[in-house]
Amino acid sequence: MSWKKLSALPVLLTCVLCFAQTNSDQISEKARHIHDSAIVIDTHADTPQRFVDENFDIGNITPVTEGNVDLEKAKAGNLGAEFFSIWVEPHANKGREAHRAMDLIDSVYEQAQRHPDQMVMAYSAEDIVRARSGKQKKLAALMGIEGGHAIEGDIRLLRDFYRLGVRYMTLTWSNTNDIGDSSGDINDPKVEHHDGLTPFGKQVVAEMNRLGMMVDISHVADKTFWDAIAVTRAPVIASHSSARALTDVPRNMTDDMLRAVAKNGGVVDVNFFAGFLNDDYRKALDAQEKDQRAAVQAYIDQRKAEGLPVDYGNYEKIQREWLAKIPRPPLKVLIDHIDHVAKVAGIDHVGLGSDFDGVSGGLPAGMDSVADLPKITQALLDRGYSADDIHKILGGNLLRVFREVERVAKQMHAEQPAGAPSMKSSAPAQH
Ligand SMILES: [Zn+2]
């Protein structure tokens, strides 16, 4: 029985069901209350790709096999704020990275404009709180750039993106860039690495601190992480990263890193992708990698031969078909990672960073969309987490970090009102 039907049942019957409950597919009245009284924040969804490449309207209800985020599902899951990912695929957008980022930013604004009664652009922690106050709760829409190459090596563009509303940036995506090394290619000898954060990268972190843009360390190589932690004046976030102690992939964070984020006052928002949560899934993924890549290449070649463009929607469809061949792990694996981060970093340093609409359906069983977020609350309650602790995980921690980042920015503005004149990654004088 879905939680929707459950909540519509008379009180007596729902209580009977509460006691009979054996798994977190059923949401108890208590869990529902805890969940609905929280400001739920997800720090990473790739939905803007769908807005731009598939003409997807967030007001449309689509099956979970097509998308993880829409306004109806957000309401069902009491999602309060979504950080929409401004993800710039580096190869297809070479030389026009900022342009692609601008297209994606535009798409988020356009969606908010189409649905003013349900969705509102947000630029601060207070904006999120405001969007969730009053009678008509709206989805607060925020933006985070995924991949520091989007600023094309120009601090001025970083500032422009901040002015357009971007409130975090991952220093790298899966590719090493002029800001620092990425975990995605750190073992590739063909890639020229920098031994962590570059001198330009250090300037980028400093300017992000000054602007009030959260420094996001998801995707970076370990050395880049440690360098960023050493130079940042504000708490960092990992917008979508899981725990390496449980699933050994370079993209996940070691326990030492989790502790360092805690010391820094930041937050690690756990990624829902099954490949980062479960070894069996990961192995199955590795085993099919070659064939999957060949299938994608065949599609690209075919489109090229026909003189047609290669779009994200079709590309994603192929990946989705391949991932569907792998059995999904249970929801428990996601909760294990949240629990691990909560235990190692502390309850004040863990949150949610789903990666919805970016993982082609490769999600734990039962976690099909933002409508399923209450299942996390139920599972945490089942593990003995208090209502206060659950509220922290669901969004309270991110709000605290966001406010602190804003406070540090204010302080730095007082020290240095204007940004550095022009810092370009290619200018040796700046290094
Ligand atoms: Zn990512």
Residues whose N, C-alpha, C, O or C-beta is under 5 A from the ligand:
A	BS01	ZN	none
